[in-house]
Amino acid sequence: MCGIAGLTGEFSGLAAESAIRAMLDSQIHRGPDDDGMFLLEEGDAVIGLGSRRLAILDVSAAGKQPMVNPDTGDALVFNGEIYNFKELRRSLESFGYAFRSGSDTEVILRGYEQYGRELLSRLSGMYALAVWDRRASCLLLARDHLGIKPLYYSLMKGGGLIFSSEIRSLLASFMIAPEVNQKAVAGYLAYGSVQEPLTIIEGVAQVPAGAWIEADASGRITGSGVHWSIPETEPGNTSIAALAEEGRCLLESAVASHLVSDVPSGIFLSSGLDSTAILGLARKRSQEVHAFTVSFPDDPDFDERSIALSSARRLGAVYHEFPIESRVALDWTREGLDRMDQPTMDGLNTYIVSRAVREQGITVALSGQGGDEVFGGYRSFRGVPRWRRRAQWMQPLPQAVKGALAAAAASYYGRVVQKKFHDLARSGPDLSGIYFHYRRLMSNADLESLGFTAESLGLSPSFHLAGAGAGTSCIIPGDGVASVSRLESVFYLGNTLLRDGDVFGMANSVEIRVPFLDKELVDWAFRIPGDALLPEGAPPKFLLRRMCGEFYSPEQIYQKKRGFTLPLSRWLLGPLRGFMENCLESVKESGLVDPEGVDRLVEVFVREPQTAAWSRVWSLVALGHWLSMHLARAAAGSPAQTALLIS
């Protein structure tokens, strides 16, 4: 695991080296153990690769990056873990390849020599990689199947391509302008996270999940493609018992491969089914498994200690609890906001847990992330089809009747739900459109009050990039459950949870692994029809309960779903009020939003603090803090330095 960076184009050697050094220095948290750089002149062009290393497999110098193939001259930088690297290594050894290290990095490098780009379809893991192919004089950039690891790049106006694991690292190079992408801001405010393929910085893109791009030495994109896509469902007559047994075997195998590490590791344990399943299966494979739980003694409503402790004792884990007082949680929340790469209203819980375990010397942590999306844990699996039926019922009604229904919703649920209800009443019957309304943080009216309309920005009605077909490829006709599973995996998981997990875990030099997103497991799970994954009337995560029922206590089975959340609504009106006001002022002064719209959202929050109104304000607070932190830092680069780097 590490942070990577690089470039290719007609730069001077000094400019390339200076830019890569700046990008690596800004990512020291991603790799405090070591760093390295590779520079090569190719005609008028310079190719540069850099890496910050967090040593996990083969922590010796033999695993150092960038790694160069002595036979071909190919060079590689790689962020992530390849869980099937031992199998790939044995296969490559049968072709006569010899290895000098025990690292997965060398397996990728030799695998690329044997298979070229086709290697990507053989990799099972989480990764972002860059290979300079010396023989073909091209740069290959690629990401894993679900985009667990990030990889950003920018094509510079004067020619050349620059890439990195983080956007703030690209900004640190002073090779790109810190210009905020207005469309990305709109998508962020709509959902609480920037929506791919956009990023918060104009001109910066991300290599799509499950995809690759190639560029020549000048930095010109010469090709792109997909090495993995979500499979279609396969209707069948397999019994639930047989599916549960097959799924359990796949998940157990995934957990076993994710436990492989040469440094201290453990499991993030909550009161939920996902992390408990991982713990139970880990204990099947290992005599000693460490479980880590964060507790909040000052906030019992947010404390999962009791069930987590019971699970750890029942399953025989070595239990570690980190009680965090409200004062410390507040300090770490502020600290976490400083570490945002892009604005996000989520993820601070991950920062707090990662910070706690890192203080105990833990470098690798397994997480239950992905279980909700793959096995039907969210309310959206029932809610989206239900909303669709309501939308179909309301579609022919007169506008006056729709308005009356929205007003009735407001009197019961508050203004926030009223606006959502109003958007729903005006939406069409397609499932992806309904899903986006369901997941929306801000309504159309909220966004319009801030100065954003999808039409004026050239965005789709869901506030995604127009023409990108957002959500259409996820729809399985006649199968609402399977469709929602795909939508949640691509949009919520991809745009929010995985991005935040990487940023906030790596901010503490902690590698977070996600067994529920193992490539073989999700290939299997996405093929299951919805009526088998989550039958009508069945509880959430029906199939997972069948797979791992032996690990759950009755208390867990019947508890209401809980998420690890922070009391942000209370904090915003209490100890964070001054901070909130300063951040909102930054947003108002940015020129990105209408200040009066900000004031109206704050008024609703103060009047209805017990509703979801707090989340609208918090998203603006996070945006304001990001603006004041990152753009001010990027703007500190002198024009002379910028001119030097791009000359």
C-alpha positions, 0 to 999 in steps of 0.5 A, a space after each residue: 500500500 502506498 501513494 503513487 505519482 508520476 508524469 509523462 510529457 515534454 518537460 525538463 528533467 528538473 521540472 519533472 523531478 521537482 513536480 514528482 518530489 512535491 507530489 510525494 512529499 504531500 503524500 507522506 501519510 500514505 507511505 511513511 516507510 520509504 519513497 522512490 523515484 524513476 526518471 527516464 528520457 524518451 526523445 524530447 519527453 521525460 517519464 517519471 514515476 514516484 512512490 511513497 511506501 507503506 510496507 505490508 508484504 515483504 517489508 524488505 528493500 526487495 519490495 521497494 518501488 518504483 520497481 524496474 524489470 531488469 529484462 524489459 526495462 518496464 517500470 511500475 508503481 502500484 498502490 494496493 494489494 493483490 490477493 491472488 499474487 501467490 497463485 499468479 506467481 506459481 503460474 508465472 514460475 511455470 513459464 520460467 520466471 524467477 523472482 527476487 522478492 516476496 512482494 506482489 509488486 514483482 508479480 505484477 511486473 513479471 505478469 505484465 511482461 507475460 500477458 501485457 494489458 490482459 494481466 488486469 483481468 487476472 488480478 484479484 485485489 484492490 489496486 491503482 497502478 502505473 506501468 511505463 512500457 519501455 518496449 511500446 513507449 506507453 504509460 498504462 494507468 489502471 484501477 481495480 474492479 470496483 475502484 477501491 483504490 483511487 487514481 487521478 490524472 490531468 492532461 495539461 494544456 501545454 501537453 503532458 499527463 500527470 497522475 497521483 493517488 490524491 488530488 491535493 498531491 496533483 495541486 502540490 505539483 503546481 502543474 495544474 490550476 486550482 480551479 473549482 469545477 462548478 458541476 462537481 460542486 453541484 453534484 457534491 451538494 446533491 449527494 454529499 460527495 463528488 460524483 464521478 467522472 467529475 472531480 472537484 478540480 477542473 481538468 482533473 479526471 479519475 481512471 474509472 473503476 475496472 478500467 485502463 487508459 494508455 498514453 504515449 510519451 508526450 502524454 496524449 491518450 492513445 487508448 482506453 478500455 474496461 477489464 471488468 464489469 458487473 455481470 448480468 444476473 443468472 436466473 436459476 433453480 439453486 436452493 437458498 441453502 446451496 447459495 448460502 453454502 457457496 457464498 460462505 465458502 467464497 467469503 471465507 476464502 476472501 477473508 483468509 486472503 485479506 488477512 495475509 500481511 507481514 505487519 500487525 493487522 486486525 478487524 474493525 468490529 462494530 455491532 453489525 452483521 458484516 464485521 461480525 461475519 468477518 471476525 467469525 470467518 477469520 477465527 476459522 482461519 487463524 488462532 489469534 485475531 485482534 478486533 478493534 472497537 471504538 466506544 463513546 461513553 459520553 454518547 450512549 446512543 452512538 455507542 456499539 460497545 456492548 454487542 461488539 464486546 459480546 461478539 468478540 468474547 463469543 467468537 474468541 477474538 483478542 478484543 481492543 476497545 478505544 473509549 473516546 470522549 466527546 472532547 477527543 471526538 470533536 478534536 479528531 473530527 476537526 483534524 479529519 476535515 483537514 485531511 479531506 482530499 475532496 469535499 465530503 460530508 461522510 467518512 469522519 467516522 473512518 478517520 476516528 477509527 483509523 486514528 485510534 488503531 494506528 495509535 496501537 501500531 496497527 497498519 492493516 484493518 479489515 472492514 465490513 464495507 460493501 456488505 450492505 451493497 452486495 447483500 441488501 442491507 440498506 433500506 433503499 432495497 425496499 424503499 426505492 421500489 416502493 418510491 417507484 410505485 408511489 411515483 407511478 401512482 402520483 404521475 397522473 394526479 393534478 399538480 394541486 393534488 401533488 402539492 397537497 400531498 407534499 404539504 401533508 408530508 411536511 406537516 408530519 416529517 418536516 420541510 426536508 422530506 416535503 422537498 423530496 416528496 415534491 421531487 418524487 411527485 415530478 419524477 418519471 417511473 425509471 428506477 435509476 431516477 427514483 434511486 437518485 432521488 432516494 439518495 439525494 442529500 439536497 432537493 432540487 429546490 435546495 440546489 436552486 436556492 443555492 444557484 444550481 439547476 441541472 439544466 443551466 450546468 448542462 448536467 442530467 436531471 440527477 445532477 450527473 454528467 450529461 451523456 454519461 448514462 448515469 445508472 442505466 447500465 445498472 438496471 436489470 429489467 424486472 429485478 428491483 433488488 438486483 438493480 439497487 444492489 448495482 446502483 448502490 455499489 457504483 454510486 454510493 459505495 464508489 463515490 462516497 464510502 470507498 473514496 472516504 475509506 481510502 482517504 481517511 484510512 491512509 491519512 493515518 497510514 492504515 490500509 483498510 481491506 474490504 473482503 466483501 468486495 473481493 472480486 470472486 465474491 462480487 462476481 458470484 453475488 451480482 449474478 444472483 437474482 433479487 428474489 434469491 438475494 433478498 426475497 419479498 418479506 425477508 429481513 435485510 441481508 437475508 442471504 448473509 444471515 443464512 451464510 453466517 448465522 452461527 456467528 450472530 447473537 439473537 440481540 444482533 439478529 433482531 436489532 435495528 440497523 445502526 451505522 457508526 455516526 457522530 452527533 454532528 447535529 448537536 455539535 453544529 449547534 453547540 461546540 462547533 457553532 463558531 466553526 460552522 459559521 466560519 466555514 459557511 462564510 468561506 462558502 458565501 465568499 467563494 462565489 460558488 453559491 448564492 449566500 441567501 440560499 445558505 442562510 435559508 438552509 441554516 434557518 431550516 436546520 435551526 428550526 428543525 434540528 431533529 430532522 435531516 436538515 443538519 446534513 445540508 448544512 454540514 455538507 456546506 461546512 465541509 465544502 467551506 473548510 475544504 475551500 479554505 484549506 486546499 485552495 489557499 494552500 495551492 494558491 501559495 505556489 508562486 507564478 515563477 515556480 509554476 512557470 519553471 515546472 511547466 517549461 
